[in-house]
Amino acid sequence: MLRKILSIAWSSIIVLLLLSACGMKEKGPLVITIWHDKEDAVVAALQTELDKLGSDFVVQLEKKNGLTEALKMVGNDPSAAPDMYLFAHDKLGVYVEMGILTPITEFVDEETLAGFLPVTIDAATYKDHVYQLPIYFETLLFMYNRDLMPDSQVPGTTEELFSFMQRNTSGGRFGFVEQHSTAYYSAGWIHGFGGEIISGEGVPMLNSPEVIKAITYHRKFAKMMPGESEYATVNTLFGEGKAAATIGGPWLVPTVRAKGIDLGLAPMPLVDETGLPIAPYSGVQGLHVLKVAADNEAKNAAIKTILNHLVSTDIGVSMAEASGCAPAFAACYDLESVKGDEMVMMMRQTAEKAVPMPNIPEMDVMWNITANLLVDVNMRGSDVTEAANRAQAAAEDLIAAMK
């Protein structure tokens, strides 16, 4: 009887051990999830680099539509939030104030961060803490079609650009086109007059003297462009050889070159009145860590390994080769493969004068209000000062409602 009882007991133990082993096997390695909204070439380059880390954990890159709103919904939910996300720096303030981000300095020391271009670390900083590991940055570029604008006629100043437009705009063809009534594109002209859409303290500046001067001056350029200035119209005109020059993002370059256009890239023209260049916004793309992941001991260690692995020239070179991205890591620019990339080097040159997109929460309301101001002036012919005062009042009301 005793032997039978022992036999049954041993059988039960063996079954429990087998079930436990199966459970452990099914659990598998630790998975680190990174949300993103990037193009395939960028994701493939990043995944290739992350796959070098071995098998202690798996990094899963997951494309997420509506990423910014999704993070607002699940950022504090351990069961639904990602561990990290790859995105531009401009939403930092929103997520920090929500309490869902962890400073990157918990994983990467300040001496290591000193190896990045200062403009990228500035963009990644909110209230004296760095919340993003920069990977690459983007900024708008002055592009021209060499068949329509010879190198010798590339404008050095905005008045030279305007004179070129006057000589080359007629019959459905344009000397220069841009998305003149969107905040992102017009910000460069505002900065060229020493103005800003919003101050670093979150105060709207739409009716400041500098902004009013910039919009007033820019309107004469807008009048010589198509009535429709959205992305598709502008890029189609340039891509089809109906516009000699444009200000566009690096994402436009592969399509334009594929159409056989002899593409030239040049520094931004200087504003004659101020001597300052058109200075567009720059966007720094990088990795951010969710607090729910940082609080998990196993994930914390894996995230530290991932982030420190990406502090290298390898990922910067891969990004430059894959999609013309300008690396954030300064040492990349000592390499011949990066020095020889015209677009990357022009982006770096432009970024020296570019302004990082504001990362404060108040900027969220400024995009549409500024666009409405520009439409009022450029497309409806409204008085600049009156339109600017209306826009300023609307911005102040919306920001007050956020408090």
Order of alpha helices (4+ residues) and beta strands (2+ residues): alpha-beta-alpha-beta-alpha-beta-alpha-beta-alpha-alpha-beta-beta-beta-beta-alpha-alpha-alpha-alpha-beta-alpha-beta-beta-alpha-alpha-alpha-beta-alpha-alpha-beta-alpha-alpha
